[in-house]
Amino acid sequence: MAAAFAAIGGKWKLTLVYWLAHGECHFAGLRRLGAPITPKVLAEQLRELEADGLVERIVTGPIPAPVIYRLTSYGTTVLPVVEGVRVWGEAHLQRTHGQATPDESMRCTHAIA
């Protein structure tokens, strides 16, 4: 459990993996998806995911070129965990708050294929 939480624990890591499961994305695109996440925290979480081999950072040209983030093949191995947490979260919201879908700002309402 400790190893798993070290790699995917944290407030935003599972959400970032969820978003990247739906396709690669620029930093600015991830920032728009995660309205409440600050750029500093987003950069930190992405660096940690990259260090653990779950996310790949692709520089698209000379600085200050946009950077694209995408899941690595190893990163896709965590998708069943992400989907399980997403489904459990929806059930938890239904049970505790009487709503089936989470806050729109999280935008994690679609199943991972």
C-alpha positions, -999 to 999 in steps of 0.1 A, spaced: 0 0 0 28 24 9 44 20 -26 11 25 -43 3 56 -23 38 70 -29 32 67 -67 -4 76 -71 -14 92 -38 -19 129 -35 -49 151 -42 -45 153 -80 -25 123 -93 -54 100 -99 -73 128 -115 -44 136 -138 -40 100 -148 -78 99 -155 -76 129 -178 -45 116 -196 -62 82 -201 -85 101 -225 -56 115 -245 -24 134 -243 -26 170 -233 -6 202 -230 1 217 -196 -24 245 -203 -51 220 -212 -46 201 -180 -47 234 -161 -81 242 -177 -95 208 -168 -84 212 -132 -97 246 -125 -90 245 -87 -54 232 -92 -27 258 -91 1 257 -118 27 251 -91 9 220 -77 1 208 -113 37 210 -122 48 192 -90 23 164 -95 32 159 -131 69 158 -122 63 131 -96 42 110 -120 70 114 -146 96 104 -120 76 72 -112 74 64 -149 36 68 -152 36 100 -173 58 110 -202 67 146 -209 73 154 -246 89 187 -256 75 198 -290 102 222 -300 127 248 -288 119 266 -255 93 280 -248 76 253 -269 45 237 -254 50 204 -236 27 175 -241 20 150 -214 8 114 -219 5 82 -201 33 57 -206 25 21 -212 34 15 -175 10 44 -166 -19 25 -183 -14 -3 -158 -29 19 -131 -61 26 -151 -81 -2 -134 -74 14 -101 -84 49 -114 -116 35 -128 -124 16 -96 -119 48 -75 -140 68 -100 -169 43 -98 -167 41 -60 -167 79 -58 -199 82 -78 -215 55 -55 -203 74 -25 -218 107 -37 -251 89 -44 -251 74 -9 -240 105 10 -254 134 -10 -281 119 -32 -263 128 -64 -248 104 -89 -223 127 -106 -195 147 -90 -189 184 -91 -185 195 -128 -152 211 -120 -137 176 -116 -150 164 -150 -144 127 -142 -178 114 -153 -168 92 -182 -156 56 -179 -121 48 -189 -123 25 -219 
